Amino acid sequence: PHAAYAAMVARLDKYVGEIVAVINKKGMAENTMIIFTSDNGPHREKGGDPVFFGSAGIFRGIKRDLYEGGIREPMIISWKGKIKAGSQSDHVAALWDFFPTFQQMANVPVAKNIDGISLLPALMNKRQPTHDYLYWELHESGGKQAVRWKNWKAVKLNVSTENAGAIELYDLAKDPSEKINVAAQNETIIKQMETFMQKAHVKNNDWKLFPAEK
């Protein structure tokens, strides 16, 4: 499995290179944004071994975790003549920001009342609107919730059971690996995170998260 995984990574790199080469050959580079990213962290399925490869880097957790190793993704964007090669951005975005980004790129009205915020300004090195906070929930493994607010990250486990855990709190600026739970020292922040979790969760009969919804 280790050799197969390494071969797949090499093959993926080769395929992306072929796509980039064709775009350049056809003279489309200045009118084409190339995005390379992922929808989750590394996984263990079918022989995956994130520990062996160090796939999550310094981050805690893997796919289906709401710790940074499960949801913080690599992202490379190339756009000849528009995005400066080698530049980096500290803007905090999520995959749901792509939809309004593409709308703005296409010069069509950006949809209202959606969670996403176009990240095109950040890509163009212009003033970028930001999220008030980001929210995730997962209905597997006992149910989980997470909130990213500024440099704070809150995680709550087992929310689908009668024994839901207390909210864990991490300061990502000081502790990106989420090793030190500072909830006990930040009661005011915890209350704010609880408010965000309650506000962001939308009840859905097909995806029941809390015991009271079942």
Secondary structure, 3 states (H helix, E strand, C coil): CHHHHHHHHHHHHHHHHHHHHHHHHCCCHHHCCEEECCCCCCCCHHHCCHHHHCCCCCCCCCCCCCCHHHHCCCCEEECCCCCCCCCCCCCCCCHHHHHHHHHHHCCCCCCCCCCCCCCHHHHCCCCCCCCCCEEEEECCCCCEEEEEECCEEEEEECCCCCCCCCCEEEECCCCCCCCCCCHHHCHHHHHHHHHHHHHHCCCCCCCCCCHHHC
